[in-house]
């Protein structure tokens, strides 16, 4: 993918090589506001709308695809979203190495790669072995929010993994920035909605110490 203008990631986009482990959110953002993290932010549509409309919350986005990470970081920079930061990293590694225990208020995972071929199912992010990590990074009372358009991924991995974990399933909260009939308000969702796809949403809270 190409852009007609230069993409500037600083100061929103961070370099993992320069970050301390674990992170200190208060030092990173310069305040002690709640922190919400999105895995797979794509072009940053959800993160941008949330950061602009909720300045009392800090937002952190993880993206592995380099172009999307650069595009989203530049987009947030141009919108002057001082309460947002991003990183290009593999999600499980970043949560394990950098995110402090019980430090996130919300973990957002929207339209994760379904890896539809059977031989690739082991690459799916949400599966039983991932759930203890979710529990570790969420605050007590913190929330996990997941949306997918892939029925197989939802029924085979997402729902059984979450329901079989120590988290407590609760009603899904539609973000206030989502449009009419939307679950999230991401580019992927709007594309899939035009294609007439069905969506599957699930949320859970961390009630275990």
N, C-alpha and C positions, 0 to 999 in steps of 0.2 A: 504494500500500500504506500501511496505517496501523498505528500501534502504540498500545497502550493506556497506555503510559508514555512519559515523555520519554526520548529517546535522547541520551546525553551522549557525545560523541566524544573529548574531551580526557581524558587526555593521550595516548591511543593514536592517535587520528586526527590527522594533521598537515595543515597548509595549505601547499600547494606554493609559494605566494607568499612564504612566510617562510623557505624552505629555501635553503641555499647550493648552488651548482652547481660541481663535483659534490659529492655528499654525502660526509661523513666518517663512516663507520659507527661507528667507535670513539667519536666524540664524540656521535653520535646515541643510542647505546645505553649509553654509559658503560663499555664494555669492548671487548676485542678478540676476542670469540667469533666463530665462523663465522656467516655470514649466508646464509639461504635466503629466496628471494623467490617469492611466488605471484602469478601474473597471473590476475585474475578470481576473487577470493576469495568472491564471493557473500555468504552469511550468515556466513561465517567458520568453518564447522564444522571443516574440515581444519586451518586455522591455529590454532584454539583448542586442538584435541587435541594438535597438535604442540608448541605453546608450553607447555602444561601438563606434558607428558610429557618434554620435552627442554629443561630450563632452561639447559643449557650451550650452546644455540644461539639466535641471534637470528633472528626471523622478521619479514618485511615483506610486507604485502599490498597489491596494487593492485586497485582496483575503479572502474569508470566510473559505474555506476548509483548515484545519490546515496543512495537509501533503503537499498540493500544495504550501501553503505560505512558509513553511519551506524549501521545495525543491528549490523554485524560489529564496528565499533569500540567501541560500547557494550557488546557482549557480552564482548569481550576485556578491557575495563576492569573490568566487574563480576567477571570471573574473576581479576582481579589479575595479568594476564599482563604483567609488566614487561618481558619479553623480546620483545614484539610491538609493531609500529608499522604504521600503514596510511596510505594516501593515496588520494584520489579524483583519478584522472588517466587519460589515454589511455596505454596501455602502451608503445607504441613511442616516443612523445614522452618519457615518464619514463625509460625505459632509456637513451635517447640523451642526454638533458640532465642527468640527476641521478645515474645509477649509474656509479661509477668503473670503469675498465677492470680486468678480471681480479679482481673483488672478491666475486663470488658463489660459494658452494660448490654450491648447487643452485638451479635455476630450475624451478619447478613450473607446469605449464599443464594444468589439468584441465577438460574439457568446454568448450572455447572455442566461441564462437558459430560455428555451421557456415555461416551465410549460405547456405542451401540453393538459393536461386534463382540460376540461371546468371549473370544480370546483376550479381549481388552478390558473386560469387566473389572479385573483386579486393579485397574488404573483409576476407577471411579473414586472421587474424593470421599463421598459419604458412604461409609460402611462401618461395621461394628468396631474395628480397630481405631477409627477416627474419633469415636464418641468420647472416650476418656480425655482426649486432648481438648475437645470442646468444653467438657466439664471443668477442666483445669483452668482454662483462660477466662471463662465467664464468672462474673461476680455471683455470689449467692443471690438469687432472684434475677440474675441476668438472663437474657432471652436469645434463643436461636431462631432465625427466620429463614425458611427455605422455600423456593418456588422453582418448579421445573415444568417443561412442556413435554417431557418424555415419560410416558406412562410406565414403560418397562423399568426404567431407572427408579421411579417412585415406588413401584410395587415390589421390586426385587431388592432394593438397597435402602433408599431413603426412609420410607415408612417403617420397615422392620428394624432398621438400625436405631432410629430415634426412639421408637416405642420400646425397644428392648434395652435401652440405656438407662442410666440413673436420672436422666432428665424427666420432667413432667410435661406431658403434652398439654398445650393450652390453645385457645383460639388464636388464629393468625391475625395480626394487626396490619391492616392496609395502611401504608404511609400516607400522610395527608397530601403529599406532593403527587401521588398517583392520579392519573386521569380517570374519567368516568369508565367503569368497567375494567380498570387495570388492577393488577395485584401489586405491581412495583412501580412501573413507569420507566423501564429501561428500553434501549434501542432494540434489543433482542425481543422483548415482549411485544413491542409495537409491530415488529416485523412478523412475528409468529401469529399475532392477533389478526393481521391482514390475511394471513394464510389460512385462518380458520382453525388453528390448533387449540386443543384443550389445555388447561393449566392445572397444576396440582400444587397445593400449598400446605405447609405444615409448620407449626411453631412449638417450641418447648422452652421451659424455664429450668434453671439450675437450682434445685432445692436441696441438693446434697452437699455436705461439708467434707 
